[in-house]
Amino acid sequence: MKKELLFITVIGEDKKGIVARVSDFLYRHDINIEDINQRIMGDGYFVMTMLVDIKAAIISMEKITEGLEAIGQSLELRIQLQHENIFKMMHRV
């Protein structure tokens, strides 16, 4: 089964529960985390990047976007999504 990959970037002030909230949302919607990187930068800025496979997701891309944006709003974070196809097109030589 071919993967359908999505890049997720999370940026904001560090606080408890960010990784838990995002990963729980992904888990509940059958979205597999392929890779994750997170760190605290500068004066407490949380930065996380994730590569996830949405091939088996039980919700649409629109609902994934809405759900993650809602988490971002509730935690005062900026969450951006970019489909692998768009990423490849932007970085094509």
N, C-alpha and C positions, 0 to 999 in steps of 0.2 A: 504494500500500500504506500503510494507516494505521499510525502508530507506536504502540508500547506502551512508555511511558516509565517509568523507575524512577529515583528519587533515591538517591544513595549519599553518605553522609557518613563521613569518616575523620578521627579525632581521636587524637592521641597525641604522644609525644615525637618530635621530628624525628630522622630517621636516613636513611641512604642506602637507596635502593631501594624506597621506598614507592610512588611513582607507577609505577615499572617493574613491580613485582609485581602491583598491581591492574590496570593497563592490559594487561599480558600475559595475565592470567586472562580478562579481558573479550575480548580479541582471539581467544584460543584457543577461545572458545565462541560466536563470531560475534555478539558484543554490541557495538554501535556507540556510541562516545562522542559525544554531541551537544554537550555543553558541559562544561568543566572549569575549576575555580577552586581555586587552592591558595596558601597563604601560611604563613609562620612568624609566630606571635604570641607576645607576652610573652617568657617565659624559655625559648624553644625549643620551643614547642608547634606541632606541624604540624596544619593544618586544611585539608581538601580536600573540596570538594563536586563531585559529578559528576551530570550528567543523561545517562542512557544509554537507548538503544532496544533492548529485548529481543525485539522482534517476530521476528527471524530467529534467535534463540538456539537452539543445539542441545542445551541442557539445560533442565530445568524450573526454575521459580522457587525451589523448595525446594533444588535443587542449587546454584543461584546463591548463595543465602543461605548454605548450608553451606560452599561454596568461599571466599566472602569472609570468613566468620567464621573459617575456618581460617587465612587469611592474617593476619587481625587478631590472632589468638592467637600466631602465630609471630613477629610483629613487635611484639607488645605494644601493639596499637592497638585502638580501639573503632571498629568499622565497622557502620553502621546502614543499612538499606534501607527505602525506603518507595515503594510503587507510586503512580503518578500519580493513580489513582482514589481512593485513600485520602487523598492530599494534598488533592485537590479537595473531597472530602466534609468534611474537617476545616476548610477555609478558605472554605466556602460561606457566603454572607451570608443 
